[in-house]
Amino acid sequence: MSKLQSAILDKAIADILAFSKGETVSINGEDKKGKKRNFTETIEIQITLKNYDPVRDKRFAGTFKLPAIPRPNLKCCVLGNAAHCEQAARIEVDNMSVEDLKKLNKNKKLVKKLAKRYDFFLASDSMIKQIPRLLGPGLTKAGKFPTLIGSGEDMQEKIDELKATIKFQMKKVMCLNVAVGNVNMDPQEIVVNTQLSANFLASLLKKQWQNIGQIFIKTTMGPSIQIYF
């Protein structure tokens, strides 16, 4: 059960979308002139926790697949066997074979560069076991160890599933943020993604909504608007 009020959420989303189109919106009683950017802005929610001790309380982590893809432009690279590399090439997704990985020669700088170039990786079963030996711990350190893709799986479906998946992980900070959409999406899709993301986070917390202090929503370059108090 979401504690986010529909009227507040709908208005906040309408305002941030209007701002991203260059319109003037009133935020906290102050008129702000928007600006249209030459890239697709991501919409994210920023959540502050309360009554939570990151040192003493149990750390949590969880992933959840949203119904609408918040960031369609995420870049994927397939570390594949011959069949997977061929499949990736067909759907115009970058791919690397064992031979390509061997060329990196476990060079930390090159592995770091590879990790930086892509948002996530997929790997064939035969490849995933070899990655630590071929690349060292670089991808793991970057938090981008590949996701396994089975021989019978549809690659495009798998990529879309990962693009739609959000992750909450408690570290030492009391503030979490996650992408829930982009400015080209239908407002209703953003509403649903936001509600589901907040509900999912609450389900991971010991006291659920009682552990959530405030939630703000914003676009990449726009102002933050509070949607939970």
Sequence and secondary structure as in RCSB ss.txt:
>XXXX:A:sequence
MSKLQSAILDKAIADILAFSKGETVSINGEDKKGKKRNFTETIEIQITLKNYDPVRDKRFAGTFKLPAIPRPNLK
CCVLGNAAHCEQAARIEVDNMSVEDLKKLNKNKKLVKKLAKRYDFFLASDSMIKQIPRLLGPGLTKAGKFPTLIG
SGEDMQEKIDELKATIKFQMKKVMCLNVAVGNVNMDPQEIVVNTQLSANFLASLLKKQWQNIGQIFIKTTMGPSI
QIYF
>XXXX:A:secstr
   S HHHHHHHHHHHHHHHTT EEEETTEEEE    SS  EEEEEEEE S  TTTS   EEEEE SS S TT  
EEEE  HHHHHHHHHTT EEE HHHHHHTTT HHHHHHHHHH SEEEEEHHHHTTHHHHHTTHHHHTT   EEE 
TTS HHHHHHHHHTEEEEE  S SEEEEEEEETTS HHHHHHHHHHHHHHHHHHSTTGGGGEEEEEEEESSS  E
EEE 
